[in-house]
């Protein structure tokens, strides 16, 4: 069902309502600003990114992670080497 079709369906339903309390509830729901959780916002942004082609292949992500891990381990080794060199020998 398309959005215009759904709107038309809802308008017909609202036209049949005779209870003012029900109409008041509907009005409150429709007038209340929609609040989106952080998770929903992220999901919507992700969908926009997908549609716009702002994506990375699994191979690209894997290569980036490999480089990051390699750089972390090489930095750790360099720090250990510097520490070992700076200690005075007894």
DSSP file (Angstrom, degrees, kcal/mol; ACC not computed):
  #  RESIDUE AA STRUCTURE BP1 BP2  ACC     N-H-->O    O-->H-N    N-H-->O    O-->H-N    TCO  KAPPA ALPHA  PHI   PSI    X-CA   Y-CA   Z-CA
    1    1 A X              0   0    0      0, 0.0     2,-0.1     0, 0.0     3,-0.0   0.000 360.0 360.0 360.0 132.8    0.0    0.0    0.0
    2    2 A X     >  -     0   0    0      1,-0.1     4,-2.5     4,-0.0     5,-0.2  -0.337 360.0-107.3 -80.9 166.5    1.4    3.4   -1.0
    3    3 A X  H  > S+     0   0    0      1,-0.2     4,-2.8     2,-0.2     5,-0.2   0.934 119.8  49.9 -61.9 -47.2    1.4    6.4    1.4
    4    4 A X  H  > S+     0   0    0      1,-0.2     4,-2.2     2,-0.2    -1,-0.2   0.894 111.7  49.6 -59.9 -36.7   -1.4    8.2   -0.4
    5    5 A X  H  > S+     0   0    0      2,-0.2     4,-2.2     1,-0.2    -1,-0.2   0.923 111.6  48.2 -65.4 -42.6   -3.5    5.1   -0.3
    6    6 A X  H  X S+     0   0    0     -4,-2.5     4,-2.6     2,-0.2    -2,-0.2   0.903 110.8  51.3 -65.1 -40.8   -2.8    4.6    3.4
    7    7 A X  H  X S+     0   0    0     -4,-2.8     4,-2.7     2,-0.2    -1,-0.2   0.924 110.0  49.1 -61.0 -44.3   -3.7    8.3    4.1
    8    8 A X  H  X S+     0   0    0     -4,-2.2     4,-2.1    -5,-0.2    -1,-0.2   0.904 111.1  50.4 -61.7 -41.0   -7.0    8.0    2.2
    9    9 A X  H  X S+     0   0    0     -4,-2.2     4,-2.0     1,-0.2    -2,-0.2   0.922 112.1  46.6 -62.9 -44.7   -7.8    4.8    4.2
   10   10 A X  H  X S+     0   0    0     -4,-2.6     4,-2.6     1,-0.2    -2,-0.2   0.885 109.3  54.4 -66.5 -38.2   -7.1    6.6    7.5
   11   11 A X  H  X S+     0   0    0     -4,-2.7     4,-2.2     1,-0.2    -1,-0.2   0.910 107.9  50.2 -61.1 -41.9   -9.1    9.6    6.5
   12   12 A X  H  X S+     0   0    0     -4,-2.1     4,-1.0     2,-0.2    -1,-0.2   0.913 110.8  49.4 -62.3 -42.3  -12.1    7.4    5.8
   13   13 A X  H >X S+     0   0    0     -4,-2.0     3,-0.7     1,-0.2     4,-0.6   0.917 110.5  49.6 -62.9 -43.3  -11.7    5.8    9.2
   14   14 A X  H >< S+     0   0    0     -4,-2.6     3,-1.1     1,-0.2    -1,-0.2   0.882 105.4  58.3 -63.8 -37.9  -11.5    9.1   10.9
   15   15 A X  H 3< S+     0   0    0     -4,-2.2    -1,-0.2     1,-0.2    -2,-0.2   0.770 104.1  52.7 -63.3 -25.2  -14.6   10.3    9.1
   16   16 A X  H << S+     0   0    0     -4,-1.0    -1,-0.2    -3,-0.7     2,-0.2   0.631  85.2 105.5 -85.9 -12.4  -16.6    7.4   10.6
   17   17 A X    <<  +     0   0    0     -3,-1.1    -3,-0.0    -4,-0.6     3,-0.0  -0.498  37.2 172.4 -74.8 132.2  -15.6    8.2   14.2
   18   18 A X        +     0   0    0     -2,-0.2     2,-0.6     5,-0.0    -1,-0.1   0.568  50.9  95.1-110.1 -17.2  -18.3    9.7   16.3
   19   19 A X     >  -     0   0    0      1,-0.2     4,-1.9     2,-0.0     3,-0.3  -0.675  60.1-155.7 -84.3 117.9  -16.6    9.6   19.7
   20   20 A X  H  > S+     0   0    0     -2,-0.6     4,-2.3     1,-0.2    -1,-0.2   0.822  93.4  59.1 -62.3 -30.3  -14.9   12.9   20.6
   21   21 A X  H  > S+     0   0    0      2,-0.2     4,-2.1     1,-0.2    -1,-0.2   0.895 105.7  48.1 -65.2 -39.5  -12.5   11.2   22.9
   22   22 A X  H  > S+     0   0    0     -3,-0.3     4,-2.4     2,-0.2    -2,-0.2   0.923 111.7  49.6 -66.3 -43.6  -11.2    9.0   20.1
   23   23 A X  H  X S+     0   0    0     -4,-1.9     4,-2.5     1,-0.2    -2,-0.2   0.881 109.1  53.1 -63.0 -37.0  -10.7   12.0   17.9
   24   24 A X  H  X S+     0   0    0     -4,-2.3     4,-2.4     2,-0.2    -1,-0.2   0.911 108.9  49.1 -64.4 -41.8   -8.9   13.7   20.7
   25   25 A X  H  X S+     0   0    0     -4,-2.1     4,-2.3     2,-0.2    -2,-0.2   0.922 111.1  49.3 -62.5 -43.7   -6.5   10.8   21.0
   26   26 A X  H  X S+     0   0    0     -4,-2.4     4,-2.4     1,-0.2    -2,-0.2   0.919 110.7  50.9 -61.7 -43.1   -5.9   10.7   17.3
   27   27 A X  H  X S+     0   0    0     -4,-2.5     4,-2.4     1,-0.2     5,-0.2   0.908 109.1  50.8 -61.7 -42.9   -5.2   14.4   17.3
   28   28 A X  H  X S+     0   0    0     -4,-2.4     4,-1.6     1,-0.2    -1,-0.2   0.907 111.2  48.3 -61.9 -42.2   -2.7   14.1   20.1
   29   29 A X  H  < S+     0   0    0     -4,-2.3    -2,-0.2     1,-0.2    -1,-0.2   0.925 115.4  44.0 -64.1 -44.1   -0.8   11.3   18.3
   30   30 A X  H  < S+     0   0    0     -4,-2.4    -2,-0.2     1,-0.2    -1,-0.2   0.807 116.1  46.5 -73.8 -29.4   -0.7   13.3   15.1
   31   31 A X  H  < S+     0   0    0     -4,-2.4     2,-0.2    -5,-0.2    -1,-0.2   0.717  90.1  97.0 -84.8 -21.4    0.3   16.6   16.7
   32   32 A X  S  < S-     0   0    0     -4,-1.6     2,-0.1    -5,-0.2     3,-0.0  -0.493  84.4-113.1 -71.2 131.5    3.0   15.1   18.9
   33   33 A X        -     0   0    0     -2,-0.2     2,-0.5     1,-0.1    -1,-0.1  -0.416  31.8-114.9 -65.6 139.5    6.5   15.4   17.4
   34   34 A X        -     0   0    0     -4,-0.1     2,-0.5    -2,-0.1    -1,-0.1  -0.616  28.9-155.6 -77.4 124.8    7.9   12.1   16.5
   35   35 A X        -     0   0    0     -2,-0.5     2,-0.5    -3,-0.0    -1,-0.0  -0.885   5.3-156.4-104.2 129.9   11.0   11.3   18.6
   36   36 A X        -     0   0    0     -2,-0.5     2,-0.0     4,-0.0    -2,-0.0  -0.872  13.8-127.0-108.1 136.2   13.5    9.0   17.2
   37   37 A X     >  -     0   0    0     -2,-0.5     4,-2.4     1,-0.1     5,-0.2  -0.292  30.3-106.9 -70.0 163.6   15.9    7.0   19.3
   38   38 A X  H  > S+     0   0    0      1,-0.2     4,-2.4     2,-0.2     5,-0.2   0.877 121.8  54.6 -59.3 -37.6   19.6    7.1   18.5
   39   39 A X  H  > S+     0   0    0      2,-0.2     4,-2.3     1,-0.2    -1,-0.2   0.911 107.9  47.8 -64.5 -42.6   19.3    3.6   17.1
   40   40 A X  H  > S+     0   0    0      2,-0.2     4,-2.5     1,-0.2    -2,-0.2   0.907 111.1  51.6 -65.1 -41.3   16.5    4.6   14.7
   41   41 A X  H  X S+     0   0    0     -4,-2.4     4,-2.3     1,-0.2    -2,-0.2   0.914 110.6  48.3 -61.4 -42.7   18.5    7.7   13.6
   42   42 A X  H  X S+     0   0    0     -4,-2.4     4,-2.6     1,-0.2    -1,-0.2   0.903 111.0  50.8 -64.0 -40.5   21.6    5.6   12.9
   43   43 A X  H  X S+     0   0    0     -4,-2.3     4,-2.2     2,-0.2    -2,-0.2   0.912 111.0  48.1 -64.4 -41.9   19.5    3.0   10.9
   44   44 A X  H  X S+     0   0    0     -4,-2.5     4,-2.1     2,-0.2    -1,-0.2   0.900 112.0  49.6 -65.4 -40.1   17.9    5.8    8.8
   45   45 A X  H  X S+     0   0    0     -4,-2.3     4,-2.6     1,-0.2    -2,-0.2   0.904 109.4  52.6 -63.9 -40.9   21.4    7.3    8.1
   46   46 A X  H  X S+     0   0    0     -4,-2.6     4,-2.5     1,-0.2    -2,-0.2   0.902 107.9  50.8 -62.2 -41.0   22.7    3.9    7.2
   47   47 A X  H  X S+     0   0    0     -4,-2.2     4,-2.4     2,-0.2    -1,-0.2   0.904 110.1  50.0 -63.3 -40.5   19.8    3.5    4.7
   48   48 A X  H  X S+     0   0    0     -4,-2.1     4,-2.3     2,-0.2     6,-0.2   0.923 110.0  50.9 -62.6 -43.4   20.7    6.9    3.2
   49   49 A X  H  X>S+     0   0    0     -4,-2.6     5,-2.6     1,-0.2     4,-0.6   0.909 110.1  49.9 -60.6 -42.4   24.3    5.9    2.9
   50   50 A X  H ><5S+     0   0    0     -4,-2.5     3,-1.0     1,-0.2    -1,-0.2   0.936 111.6  47.4 -61.4 -46.5   23.4    2.7    1.1
   51   51 A X  H 3<5S+     0   0    0     -4,-2.4    -1,-0.2     1,-0.3    -2,-0.2   0.857 113.0  49.2 -63.7 -34.6   21.1    4.5   -1.4
   52   52 A X  H 3<5S-     0   0    0     -4,-2.3    -1,-0.3    -5,-0.2    -2,-0.2   0.504 115.3-115.5 -84.4  -3.7   23.8    7.1   -2.0
   53   53 A X  T <<5 +     0   0    0     -3,-1.0     2,-1.9    -4,-0.6    -3,-0.2   0.664  66.6 144.8  80.8  15.1   26.5    4.4   -2.6
   54   54 A X      < +     0   0    0     -5,-2.6     2,-0.3    -6,-0.2    -1,-0.2  -0.547  36.7 118.2 -87.4  74.9   28.5    5.4    0.5
   55   55 A X        -     0   0    0     -2,-1.9     2,-0.4    -5,-0.1    -5,-0.0  -0.888  54.4-139.1-135.4 163.2   29.6    1.9    1.3
   56   56 A X        -     0   0    0     -2,-0.3     2,-0.1     4,-0.0    -2,-0.0  -0.959  24.5-119.4-123.0 144.2   32.7   -0.2    1.6
   57   57 A X     >  -     0   0    0     -2,-0.4     4,-2.2     1,-0.1     5,-0.2  -0.348  28.9-109.9 -74.7 163.4   33.1   -3.8    0.4
   58   58 A X  H  > S+     0   0    0      1,-0.2     4,-2.8     2,-0.2     5,-0.2   0.882 120.4  55.5 -60.4 -38.3   34.0   -6.5    2.9
   59   59 A X  H  > S+     0   0    0      2,-0.2     4,-2.3     1,-0.2    -1,-0.2   0.895 107.4  48.9 -62.6 -40.6   37.5   -6.7    1.3
   60   60 A X  H  > S+     0   0    0      2,-0.2     4,-2.3     1,-0.2    -2,-0.2   0.930 113.3  46.3 -64.4 -45.3   38.1   -3.0    1.9
   61   61 A X  H  X S+     0   0    0     -4,-2.2     4,-2.5     1,-0.2    -2,-0.2   0.919 112.7  50.3 -63.4 -43.9   37.0   -3.2    5.5
   62   62 A X  H  X S+     0   0    0     -4,-2.8     4,-2.4     1,-0.2    -1,-0.2   0.908 110.5  49.3 -61.8 -43.2   39.1   -6.3    6.1
   63   63 A X  H  X S+     0   0    0     -4,-2.3     4,-2.3     2,-0.2    -1,-0.2   0.912 111.3  49.6 -63.9 -42.6   42.2   -4.7    4.5
   64   64 A X  H  X S+     0   0    0     -4,-2.3     4,-2.4     1,-0.2    -2,-0.2   0.911 111.4  48.8 -62.7 -41.8   41.7   -1.6    6.7
   65   65 A X  H  X S+     0   0    0     -4,-2.5     4,-2.7     2,-0.2     5,-0.2   0.903 109.6  52.3 -65.4 -40.3   41.4   -3.7    9.8
   66   66 A X  H  X S+     0   0    0     -4,-2.4     4,-2.7     2,-0.2    -2,-0.2   0.923 110.7  48.0 -60.1 -44.5   44.5   -5.7    8.9
   67   67 A X  H  X S+     0   0    0     -4,-2.3     4,-2.6     2,-0.2    -2,-0.2   0.913 112.2  49.4 -63.0 -42.5   46.4   -2.4    8.5
   68   68 A X  H  X S+     0   0    0     -4,-2.4     4,-2.2     2,-0.2    -2,-0.2   0.934 112.7  46.3 -62.2 -46.7   45.1   -1.1   11.9
   69   69 A X  H  X S+     0   0    0     -4,-2.7     4,-2.4     1,-0.2     5,-0.2   0.920 112.9  50.0 -63.5 -44.1   46.0   -4.3   13.7
   70   70 A X  H  X S+     0   0    0     -4,-2.7     4,-2.5    -5,-0.2    -1,-0.2   0.913 110.9  49.3 -60.4 -42.7   49.5   -4.4   12.1
   71   71 A X  H  X S+     0   0    0     -4,-2.6     4,-2.1     1,-0.2    -1,-0.2   0.874 110.2  51.2 -67.0 -35.6   50.1   -0.8   13.1
   72   72 A X  H  X S+     0   0    0     -4,-2.2     4,-1.9     2,-0.2    -1,-0.2   0.919 112.7  45.1 -66.2 -43.2   49.0   -1.4   16.7
   73   73 A X  H  X S+     0   0    0     -4,-2.4     4,-2.3     2,-0.2    -2,-0.2   0.892 113.3  49.4 -69.2 -38.4   51.3   -4.4   17.0
   74   74 A X  H  X S+     0   0    0     -4,-2.5     4,-2.3     1,-0.2    -1,-0.2   0.883 110.8  50.7 -69.1 -35.4   54.3   -2.6   15.4
   75   75 A X  H  X S+     0   0    0     -4,-2.1     4,-2.1    -5,-0.2    -1,-0.2   0.889 110.1  50.5 -65.3 -38.7   53.7    0.4   17.7
   76   76 A X  H  X S+     0   0    0     -4,-1.9     4,-2.2     2,-0.2    -2,-0.2   0.914 110.6  48.6 -65.7 -42.7   53.7   -1.9   20.7
   77   77 A X  H  X S+     0   0    0     -4,-2.3     4,-2.4     1,-0.2    -2,-0.2   0.910 110.6  51.0 -63.9 -41.8   56.9   -3.6   19.6
   78   78 A X  H  X S+     0   0    0     -4,-2.3     4,-2.5     1,-0.2    -1,-0.2   0.900 110.0  49.8 -61.9 -41.1   58.6   -0.2   19.1
   79   79 A X  H  X S+     0   0    0     -4,-2.1     4,-2.2     1,-0.2    -1,-0.2   0.892 111.2  48.9 -65.5 -39.6   57.5    0.9   22.6
   80   80 A X  H  X S+     0   0    0     -4,-2.2     4,-2.3     2,-0.2    -2,-0.2   0.892 111.0  50.1 -66.7 -38.9   58.9   -2.3   24.1
   81   81 A X  H  X S+     0   0    0     -4,-2.4     4,-2.2     2,-0.2    -2,-0.2   0.919 111.1  48.7 -65.5 -43.5   62.2   -1.9   22.3
   82   82 A X  H  X S+     0   0    0     -4,-2.5     4,-1.9     1,-0.2    -2,-0.2   0.901 112.0  49.5 -62.1 -41.0   62.5    1.7   23.4
   83   83 A X  H  X S+     0   0    0     -4,-2.2     4,-1.0     1,-0.2    -2,-0.2   0.910 110.9  49.3 -64.5 -43.0   61.8    0.7   27.0
   84   84 A X  H  < S+     0   0    0     -4,-2.3     3,-0.3     1,-0.2    -1,-0.2   0.875 112.4  48.2 -65.6 -37.7   64.3   -2.1   26.9
   85   85 A X  H  < S+     0   0    0     -4,-2.2    -1,-0.2     1,-0.2    -2,-0.2   0.835 108.6  53.8 -71.2 -33.2   67.0    0.3   25.5
   86   86 A X  H  < S+     0   0    0     -4,-1.9     2,-0.3    -5,-0.2    -1,-0.2   0.667  86.4  95.6 -80.1 -15.3   66.3    3.0   28.1
   87   87 A X  S  < S-     0   0    0     -4,-1.0     2,-0.2    -3,-0.3    -4,-0.0  -0.603  81.7-120.4 -75.9 130.5   66.8    0.6   31.1
   88   88 A X        -     0   0    0     -2,-0.3     2,-0.3     1,-0.1    -2,-0.1  -0.476  24.6-122.8 -70.6 140.1   70.3    0.8   32.4
   89   89 A X              0   0    0     -2,-0.2    -1,-0.1     1,-0.1     0, 0.0  -0.642 360.0 360.0 -84.7 141.7   72.2   -2.5   32.4
   90   90 A X              0   0    0     -2,-0.3    -1,-0.1     0, 0.0    -2,-0.0   0.404 360.0 360.0 -98.2 360.0   73.5   -3.7   35.7
